[in-house]
Amino acid sequence: MPALLNVNPENLPYPDPLHPIIVHFVIAMVFFSFFCDVVGYFTHKHHLFEVSVWNLLVASVTVFLAVIFGQFEAGLAQPYKAAQSTLTYHTLLGWLLSALIVLLTTWRFAIRTRHPLKVSPIYLGVATFAISLVSLQVYLGSKLFWVYGLHVEPIVEATKQGVLQ
């Protein structure tokens, strides 16, 4: 039976994985938004709150592209048994984080509307928790690539040949 997609040696229908490219953009936007809120809170440089809000908005739109490409590329990865639990945790946390980022963005816009020159310590606490989850997600994604070698040519070949199961 012919394959539905023509894939390259990394088992992708395009030259390089797109998920990491998009997700690194999201990670940077979320971290920079958090940084701007924290620095703005302690220094009272209110213009940083505006930067934070717009970075978070871009992140909450882009995170869904990261999740879509992540799901697509995970489906093509054909993970072997050792990688499956990490991939499952990474996938579930990705969906959770996408919802959390949208909730944070909505909350941040509500704060901006009511008090444009302030941000609440409660919001910063929840944002700190979100940053912790993002850090965990970065660790899991790094592990999938650097430890388990998903979409790395020698690992793809070994999986296809049945060496890795």
N, C-alpha and C positions, 0 to 999 in steps of 0.2 A: 504494500500500500504506500503510495507516495506521501511525502511529508506535506503538511498544510502550509508550512513556511519554509523558505530556503534560509538556512541558518549558517553562520560562519563557524570557525573552529571554537569560538567561545559560546556557541549555542544561542546566538542572537541573530535576529534578522537585519540588524544594522551594525555599523562598525564597532561601537563601544557601548557599554551599559549607560543608559540615560538616567536611571534612578539615582546613582550617586551624584551625578552632576546637578540635578534638580534639588536633591535633598540637602546637599551642602549649601546651596543658596538659602534654603529654608532655615537651616541650622544657624547660619550667619545672621539672618534677619531676626530670628527669635533671640539669639544671644545679644545682638546689638540693641534691640528694643529693651531688653531687660537691663543692660548696661546703662542706657540713656535714662531709664526710669530711676535706677538706683542713684546714679550720679546727680540727676536732677533733684531727687528727694533730699539728698544730703547737702548739695551746694545751692539749692534754690535757683538753679538756672532753668527757668521754666520753658525755654525754647526746646530743651531736650525732651520734654514730654510730648511735644508735637512730633519730633523725629521718631520717638518710640511708637506712637500710635500708628503712623503711616508704615513703619517697618513691620509692625505686627499685622496690619491689614494685608500687606503684600505677602507675608508669610502664610496667612490663613487662606489665601487664594491658591498660592503655589503648592502648599502642602498636599492638596488633593492630586495635583499632577505627579508629585513624588510618590504618593500611595498607588496611583493607577499604574505608573511605570514599574513600581516595586512589585505589585501583584503580577503584572505581565511577565516581568523578568524572573520572578520567583517561579512562576509556572514553567518557564523554559529551562530553569536551572537543573532540573532533575536531581534534587539533593539526595545524597546518600544518607544512610541511617544516622551516622554520627552528627550530621549537620541539621537534621530535621527538627529537633527540639529548639535549637537556637533560631532557626528560620521561623518556626511557629511563634515563639515569643516576640521576635522582631516584627512579625506581621501584626500580631494582636496589639502590641505597643504602638505601632505605626498608626493603626486605626484609632486607638485611644488618644494618642497625641494630636491627631488631626482634629478630633472633636474638641479636645482641651484647648488647642490654639484658637479655634473659632470662638469658644466660650470666653477665653481671655480677651480676645479682640473685642467681642461684644461688650464685655464688662469694662474694658479700657475706654471704649468710645462713650459708654454711659458716664464714666468718671470724668472724661474730658468735657462732656456736655454740661454736667453739673458744676464741676470745679476745675476749670481749665488750668489753673495754676497749682494744683495739688494732685497727689496720688496717695492713696491710703496705704498704711502699713499692712493691712489685711491683704490687699491686692498684691503687694510686694512679697508677702509670705507665700501666697498661692503661686505667684510667678516663680519664686525660688523653687518650690516643689516641681513646677513644670520644667524648669531648667535642669533639675536633677533627673527627671524622666528623660529629657532630651539627651542628657549625658549618658544615661544607661542605654538609650537607643543607639547612640553613636558607638558605644562599646560593642553592642550586639552586631551592628552592621559591619564594623571593622573585623570582628571575629569571623563573620561569614565569608569575608573576602580573604583576610590574611591567614586565618587558621584553616578554614574549610575550602578555600579556593573556588567558591562558586563563580562561574563564568570565567575561569582561568583555563586556558587551553589544555594543559596537561591533565588537569583534574577532570575536565569534560571528556577527554579521550579515555581516561582510566574508567570513568563511569560508564561510558558507552561500551567499553570492552568487558565490563563486568568485574573489573579489578576492585572497584569501590562499590559497596552495596549498602 
